[in-house]
Amino acid sequence: MCLIALGFSSGFQGSSGLAQGSGARCDNASLVAEPASVIPACMAALAEAGNEAKTRAGLLYILGRGYHRTARLAEAIESYDSALALDATSADMFVSRAWAAMEMHDVEGVHHFAQMAIRAEPSSARAWDFLGTVRLEMGDTIAALEAYEHALRIDPKFGLALLHRADVMKRLGKPERAVEDYEKILAMPPGEVETGNLIGKNGKVASFRAAALEGRATARWSSAPREVVEADLRAAIAMEPTPFRHRLLAQHFRRQPDRIEDAVRAMRASYEMAPYLVELQLLFGEYLLVAGKEEEGLAEIRSIISKTPGYMKAHSAMVIYFRMKNRLDEAIDALEVGYNANPDAYRWLIDRLISDGYWGDESRPTRTTPELKAAFRKCLSAKCA
């Protein structure tokens, strides 16, 4: 759970320029409340502004953030670059530009702008936090932790760095340390604003606290009483519902044989929040099957196969379900449907079945023929040892 916030306050507070027909201004408050409306407001402010470099740079930066928050990435990058050409002293500007580079998969750009942020403001907690995120993306967990620690030495109440350090602690197998950081975030007064921190009266309080609750739940997944984990997940969902949090709650219930109906309800909520994600629909179908709702579960999985024939995980789910029910003819039919849908990915399906213990490695088939269908039957009725 690595978060980069695009609504950080910067030294530039904005302009009084108003967007036509809107109360939005080219400033931080309007950026949080109405990011799309900030764009025309900043355009108007730039048209009225003089030639003073810092003023124009600040307006261009907020314009870029408006574009960024409304998914107009190319225009965001152009605005950030124009701002930095006028004023290269703001770590916030460099971090926003680095984050845009990350979204464009520009690895060199990410490193360049992250380093420039620290050169511009060595005492910027946000810059060091972002450097940690870059290092984590590159797989260097220890270096990432060092950067997060540096950010927190600068500002011990920097919520984003606390959140990121906690996530790293979980990766390093130190959930107790992670819980300490999550609880520091949860202990912060909801109205408290720290420099460069999104915890405050700017519409982002819930998301930060929800992230900390989610993190604490997963850090204590196996160690805390189940009702404690459930309470954290439900509180996180109440603050800021996301498909992932509903899925976590479903997984939590799935571990409890007497809560399978609750698991299905939570998984349904996850899928309904993002019906375009086939992996969520597949999980929903599988949960229905576990709950004994075969007709509904198979209908969901067949719907995926109909929409996305080459999605081999759906074919695998069908084969494994029928195999577990000892309905070998249906398992074999499902296996052949998978092959016909995506012959190139067929080996993945066989590998999946082998790894799950449904197929023996010695009898790995590479094509479908009447003879191999007999082998399918043999392999699915035993482990083909």
C-alpha positions as CSV (number, residue, x, y, z in Angstrom):
1,M,0.0,0.0,0.0
2,C,2.2,2.8,-1.3
3,L,0.5,6.2,-1.4
4,I,1.6,9.3,-3.1
5,A,-0.5,12.4,-2.4
6,L,-0.9,15.0,-5.1
7,G,-2.6,17.5,-2.8
8,F,0.3,18.5,-0.7
9,S,0.6,22.2,0.3
10,S,3.4,24.1,-1.2
11,G,4.9,27.5,-0.4
12,F,2.7,29.0,-3.1
13,Q,-0.8,29.5,-1.9
14,G,-2.4,30.4,-5.2
15,S,-4.2,33.2,-6.9
16,S,-7.5,35.0,-6.6
17,G,-8.3,34.2,-10.2
18,L,-11.8,32.6,-10.5
19,A,-13.0,30.1,-13.0
20,Q,-15.9,31.4,-15.1
21,G,-19.2,30.3,-13.6
22,S,-17.5,28.7,-10.6
23,G,-16.2,29.6,-7.2
24,A,-13.0,27.7,-7.8
25,R,-9.7,29.5,-7.5
26,C,-6.2,28.6,-8.6
27,D,-5.2,27.6,-5.1
28,N,-4.7,24.5,-2.9
29,A,-8.1,24.6,-1.3
30,S,-9.9,24.6,-4.7
31,L,-7.5,21.9,-6.0
32,V,-8.8,19.5,-3.3
33,A,-12.4,20.5,-3.5
34,E,-12.8,20.8,-7.3
35,P,-9.7,19.7,-9.2
36,A,-11.3,20.0,-12.7
37,S,-12.5,23.6,-11.9
38,V,-8.9,24.6,-11.0
39,I,-7.8,24.3,-14.6
40,P,-9.8,27.2,-16.0
41,A,-9.2,29.2,-12.9
42,C,-5.4,28.8,-13.3
43,M,-5.7,29.6,-17.0
44,A,-7.5,32.9,-16.1
45,A,-5.0,33.6,-13.4
46,L,-2.0,33.1,-15.7
47,A,-3.6,35.4,-18.3
48,E,-3.8,38.2,-15.6
49,A,-0.5,37.5,-13.9
50,G,2.6,39.5,-14.6
51,N,6.0,38.2,-15.5
52,E,7.3,37.5,-11.9
53,A,8.8,34.1,-12.2
54,K,7.8,32.6,-8.8
55,T,4.2,33.7,-9.2
56,R,3.8,32.2,-12.7
57,A,5.7,29.0,-11.6
58,G,3.2,28.6,-8.7
59,L,0.2,29.0,-10.9
60,L,1.6,26.6,-13.5
61,Y,2.3,24.1,-10.7
62,I,-1.3,24.2,-9.4
63,L,-2.5,24.0,-13.0
64,G,-0.3,20.9,-13.5
65,R,-1.7,19.3,-10.3
66,G,-5.2,20.0,-11.6
67,Y,-4.4,18.2,-14.8
68,H,-2.7,15.4,-12.9
69,R,-5.7,14.9,-10.6
70,T,-8.0,14.7,-13.6
71,A,-5.9,12.1,-15.4
72,R,-4.6,14.5,-18.1
73,L,-1.0,13.4,-17.6
74,A,0.6,14.8,-20.7
75,E,-0.8,18.3,-19.9
76,A,0.3,17.9,-16.3
77,I,3.9,17.1,-17.3
78,E,3.9,20.1,-19.7
79,S,2.7,22.4,-16.8
80,Y,5.2,21.0,-14.3
81,D,8.1,21.4,-16.7
82,S,7.1,25.0,-17.4
83,A,6.9,25.7,-13.7
84,L,10.3,24.2,-13.0
85,A,11.8,26.2,-15.9
86,L,10.8,29.3,-14.0
87,D,11.5,28.1,-10.4
88,A,13.7,25.1,-9.6
89,T,13.7,25.6,-5.8
90,S,10.6,23.7,-4.8
91,A,10.8,20.0,-3.7
92,D,7.1,19.7,-4.1
93,M,7.3,20.6,-7.8
94,F,10.0,18.0,-8.4
95,V,8.2,15.3,-6.5
96,S,5.0,15.9,-8.5
97,R,7.0,15.8,-11.7
98,A,8.7,12.6,-10.6
99,W,5.4,11.0,-9.8
100,A,4.2,11.9,-13.3
101,A,7.3,10.2,-14.7
102,M,6.5,7.1,-12.7
103,E,3.0,7.0,-14.1
104,M,4.6,7.2,-17.6
105,H,7.0,4.4,-16.7
106,D,9.9,6.8,-17.2
107,V,12.5,5.2,-14.9
108,E,15.3,7.6,-15.6
109,G,12.9,10.6,-15.1
110,V,11.7,9.2,-11.8
111,H,15.3,9.0,-10.5
112,H,16.3,12.3,-11.9
113,F,13.4,14.3,-10.5
114,A,13.5,12.5,-7.1
115,Q,17.1,13.5,-6.7
116,M,16.4,17.0,-7.9
117,A,13.7,17.3,-5.2
118,I,16.3,16.6,-2.5
119,R,18.8,18.9,-4.0
120,A,16.2,21.7,-4.1
121,E,15.2,21.1,-0.5
122,P,17.4,18.7,1.5
123,S,15.1,19.2,4.5
124,S,11.9,18.3,2.7
125,A,10.3,15.2,4.3
126,R,8.1,14.8,1.3
127,A,11.2,14.6,-1.0
128,W,12.8,11.9,1.1
129,D,9.5,10.0,1.4
130,F,9.2,9.9,-2.4
131,L,12.8,8.8,-2.8
132,G,11.9,5.9,-0.5
133,T,9.0,5.0,-2.8
134,V,11.2,5.1,-5.8
135,R,13.7,2.7,-4.1
136,L,10.9,0.4,-3.1
137,E,9.6,0.3,-6.7
138,M,13.1,-0.7,-7.7
139,G,13.1,-3.6,-5.2
140,D,15.5,-2.1,-2.7
141,T,13.5,-2.4,0.5
142,I,16.4,-1.5,2.9
143,A,17.3,1.7,1.0
144,A,13.6,2.6,0.9
145,L,13.4,2.2,4.7
146,E,16.4,4.4,5.1
147,A,14.7,7.2,3.1
148,Y,11.5,6.9,5.1
149,E,13.5,7.0,8.3
150,H,15.2,10.2,7.0
151,A,11.9,11.8,6.2
152,L,10.6,11.0,9.7
153,R,13.8,12.5,11.3
154,I,12.9,15.7,9.5
155,D,9.2,15.6,10.5
156,P,8.2,12.8,13.0
157,K,4.5,13.5,12.3
158,F,4.8,13.1,8.6
159,G,1.8,10.8,8.1
160,L,2.7,9.6,4.6
161,A,6.2,8.5,5.7
162,L,4.8,6.8,8.8
163,L,2.4,4.9,6.5
164,H,5.1,3.9,4.1
165,R,7.5,2.8,6.8
166,A,4.8,0.7,8.4
167,D,4.2,-1.1,5.1
168,V,8.0,-1.8,4.7
169,M,8.1,-3.2,8.3
170,K,5.3,-5.6,7.3
171,R,7.4,-6.7,4.3
172,L,10.4,-7.2,6.6
173,G,8.4,-9.5,8.9
174,K,8.1,-6.9,11.7
175,P,4.3,-6.5,12.0
176,E,4.6,-5.2,15.6
177,R,6.7,-2.2,14.4
178,A,4.2,-1.6,11.6
179,V,1.4,-1.5,14.1
180,E,3.2,1.2,16.1
181,D,3.4,3.5,13.1
182,Y,-0.2,2.9,12.1
183,E,-1.3,3.8,15.6
184,K,0.7,7.0,15.5
185,I,-1.3,8.0,12.5
186,L,-4.6,7.0,14.2
187,A,-3.6,9.0,17.3
188,M,-3.3,12.2,15.4
189,P,-6.2,14.6,15.9
190,P,-8.4,14.6,12.7
191,G,-8.1,18.4,12.5
192,E,-4.3,18.5,12.9
193,V,-2.4,19.7,9.9
194,E,1.3,19.0,9.5
195,T,3.6,20.6,7.0
196,G,3.3,18.7,3.7
197,N,0.8,16.3,5.2
198,L,-2.6,15.4,3.9
199,I,-3.9,14.7,7.3
200,G,-6.0,17.8,7.9
201,K,-9.2,19.6,7.0
202,N,-8.8,19.1,3.3
203,G,-11.0,16.2,2.5
204,K,-8.2,13.6,2.9
205,V,-8.5,12.8,6.6
206,A,-10.6,9.7,6.1
207,S,-8.3,8.3,3.4
208,F,-5.2,8.5,5.6
209,R,-7.0,7.1,8.7
210,A,-8.6,4.4,6.6
211,A,-5.2,3.4,5.2
212,A,-3.8,3.1,8.7
213,L,-6.8,1.0,9.9
214,E,-6.4,-1.3,6.8
215,G,-2.7,-1.6,7.5
216,R,-3.2,-2.3,11.1
217,A,-5.7,-5.0,10.3
218,T,-3.4,-6.8,7.8
219,A,-0.4,-6.4,10.2
220,R,-2.4,-8.2,12.9
221,W,-4.1,-10.6,10.5
222,S,-2.9,-13.7,12.3
223,S,-2.1,-12.4,15.8
224,A,-5.1,-10.4,16.9
225,P,-8.5,-11.8,17.7
226,R,-10.7,-12.0,14.6
227,E,-13.2,-9.6,15.9
228,V,-10.4,-7.0,16.3
229,V,-9.3,-7.4,12.7
230,E,-12.9,-7.2,11.5
231,A,-13.5,-4.0,13.4
232,D,-10.5,-2.3,11.8
233,L,-11.5,-3.4,8.3
234,R,-15.1,-2.3,8.8
235,A,-14.0,1.1,10.1
236,A,-11.7,1.5,7.1
237,I,-14.5,0.7,4.8
238,A,-16.9,3.1,6.6
239,M,-14.4,5.9,6.1
240,E,-13.4,5.1,2.6
241,P,-14.9,2.1,0.8
242,T,-12.7,0.5,-1.8
243,P,-12.9,-2.8,-3.7
244,F,-9.7,-4.0,-2.1
245,R,-10.9,-3.3,1.4
246,H,-14.1,-5.2,0.8
247,R,-12.0,-8.1,-0.6
248,L,-9.8,-8.1,2.5
249,L,-13.0,-8.3,4.6
250,A,-14.2,-11.2,2.5
251,Q,-10.9,-13.0,2.8
252,H,-11.0,-12.5,6.6
253,F,-14.5,-14.1,6.7
254,R,-13.4,-16.9,4.4
255,R,-11.0,-18.1,7.1
256,Q,-13.9,-18.7,9.3
257,P,-16.1,-21.7,8.2
258,D,-19.2,-20.2,9.9
259,R,-18.9,-16.8,8.2
260,I,-19.0,-18.0,4.5
261,E,-22.2,-16.1,3.9
262,D,-20.6,-12.9,5.2
263,A,-17.6,-13.6,2.9
264,V,-19.9,-13.8,-0.1
265,R,-21.6,-10.5,0.8
266,A,-18.3,-8.8,1.3
267,M,-16.9,-10.2,-2.0
268,R,-20.1,-9.1,-3.8
269,A,-19.6,-5.6,-2.5
270,S,-16.0,-5.7,-3.8
271,Y,-17.0,-6.8,-7.2
272,E,-19.9,-4.4,-7.5
273,M,-17.6,-1.5,-6.8
274,A,-15.4,-2.5,-9.8
275,P,-17.4,-4.8,-12.1
276,Y,-14.8,-4.2,-14.9
277,L,-12.1,-6.1,-12.9
278,V,-12.4,-9.8,-14.0
279,E,-10.3,-10.9,-11.1
280,L,-12.9,-9.6,-8.6
281,Q,-15.7,-11.3,-10.6
282,L,-13.7,-14.5,-10.5
283,L,-13.2,-14.4,-6.8
284,F,-16.9,-13.6,-6.3
285,G,-17.8,-16.7,-8.4
286,E,-15.4,-18.8,-6.4
287,Y,-16.8,-17.6,-3.1
288,L,-20.3,-18.5,-4.4
289,L,-19.1,-22.0,-5.2
290,V,-17.6,-22.4,-1.7
291,A,-20.9,-21.3,-0.2
292,G,-22.7,-24.0,-2.2
293,K,-24.3,-21.6,-4.7
294,E,-23.2,-23.6,-7.7
295,E,-25.6,-22.2,-10.3
296,E,-24.7,-18.6,-9.4
297,G,-21.0,-19.2,-9.1
298,L,-20.6,-21.1,-12.4
299,A,-22.7,-18.4,-14.1
300,E,-20.2,-15.7,-12.9
301,I,-17.2,-17.7,-14.1
302,R,-18.9,-18.6,-17.4
303,S,-19.7,-14.9,-17.9
304,I,-16.0,-14.1,-17.6
305,I,-15.1,-16.8,-20.1
306,S,-17.7,-15.4,-22.5
307,K,-16.4,-11.8,-22.2
308,T,-12.7,-12.8,-21.9
309,P,-12.1,-16.2,-23.5
310,G,-8.4,-16.1,-23.0
311,Y,-8.5,-15.5,-19.3
312,M,-7.0,-18.8,-18.2
313,K,-7.6,-18.3,-14.5
314,A,-11.3,-18.6,-15.1
315,H,-10.8,-21.9,-17.1
316,S,-8.6,-23.2,-14.3
317,A,-11.3,-22.4,-11.7
318,M,-13.8,-24.4,-13.7
319,V,-11.5,-27.4,-14.1
320,I,-10.6,-27.4,-10.4
321,Y,-14.2,-27.1,-9.2
322,F,-15.4,-30.0,-11.3
323,R,-12.3,-32.0,-10.3
324,M,-13.0,-31.5,-6.6
325,K,-16.6,-32.6,-7.2
326,N,-15.3,-35.7,-9.1
327,R,-17.3,-34.6,-12.2
328,L,-14.5,-35.7,-14.5
329,D,-16.4,-35.3,-17.8
330,E,-17.2,-31.7,-17.0
331,A,-13.6,-31.1,-15.8
332,I,-12.2,-32.5,-19.1
333,D,-14.6,-30.4,-21.1
334,A,-13.6,-27.3,-19.2
335,L,-10.0,-28.1,-19.8
336,E,-10.5,-28.4,-23.5
337,V,-12.5,-25.2,-23.7
338,G,-9.5,-23.5,-22.0
339,Y,-7.1,-24.9,-24.6
340,N,-9.3,-23.9,-27.5
341,A,-9.7,-20.4,-26.1
342,N,-6.0,-19.7,-25.8
343,P,-3.6,-22.4,-27.0
344,D,-0.6,-20.2,-26.3
345,A,-1.5,-19.9,-22.6
346,Y,-2.5,-23.5,-22.3
347,R,0.9,-24.5,-20.7
348,W,0.1,-22.0,-17.9
349,L,-3.1,-23.8,-17.2
350,I,-1.4,-27.1,-17.0
351,D,1.3,-25.6,-14.7
352,R,-1.4,-24.2,-12.5
353,L,-3.1,-27.6,-12.2
354,I,0.3,-29.3,-11.5
355,S,1.2,-26.8,-8.8
356,D,-2.2,-27.3,-7.2
357,G,-1.8,-31.1,-7.2
358,Y,-4.5,-31.8,-9.8
359,W,-2.1,-33.0,-12.5
360,G,1.1,-35.0,-12.5
361,D,4.2,-33.4,-14.1
362,E,5.2,-36.6,-15.9
363,S,2.0,-36.5,-18.1
364,R,2.2,-32.9,-19.1
365,P,0.2,-32.7,-22.4
366,T,1.1,-30.2,-25.2
367,R,-1.9,-30.6,-27.5
368,T,-5.4,-31.9,-27.5
369,T,-6.2,-35.1,-29.4
370,P,-8.7,-37.9,-28.7
371,E,-5.7,-39.8,-27.2
372,L,-4.8,-37.0,-24.9
373,K,-8.4,-36.6,-23.7
374,A,-8.0,-40.1,-22.3
375,A,-4.8,-38.8,-20.6
376,F,-6.8,-35.9,-19.3
377,R,-9.3,-38.2,-17.7
378,K,-6.5,-40.3,-16.1
379,C,-4.6,-37.3,-14.8
380,L,-7.7,-35.7,-13.4
381,S,-8.9,-38.9,-11.7
382,A,-5.5,-39.3,-10.0
383,K,-2.3,-37.3,-9.7
384,C,-0.6,-39.0,-12.6
385,A,2.4,-40.0,-10.4
